[in-house]
Amino acid sequence: AKVNIGGADNKISLDRVDAELSVVGLNNTVTYRDGEPKVNDTGSNNSITKG
């Protein structure tokens, strides 16, 4: 799956991301549990972690 996230101050938890994870905006916290996506962080102060 491909996931696109935009905006500010979002807190998002995902079960699995396989293809691509794109985050645009600022101060977003994104956690995914499974998968090996290509991560594109074109925003500012975003946290993207697997866990």
TAPEFEN-V333994 format. One record per backbone hydrogen bond with DSSP energy under -1.0 kcal/mol. CO is the residue of the C=O (numbers start at 0). NH is the residue of the N-H. If there is no record, write none. Layout:
BEGIN
co | nh
CO | NH
CO | NH
END
This chain:
BEGIN
co | nh
0 | 18
2 | 21
4 | 23
6 | 25
9 | 28
11 | 30
13 | 32
14 | 33
18 | 37
19 | 2
20 | 39
21 | 4
22 | 41
24 | 43
25 | 8
27 | 46
28 | 11
29 | 48
30 | 13
31 | 50
33 | 16
37 | 20
39 | 22
43 | 26
46 | 29
48 | 31
END
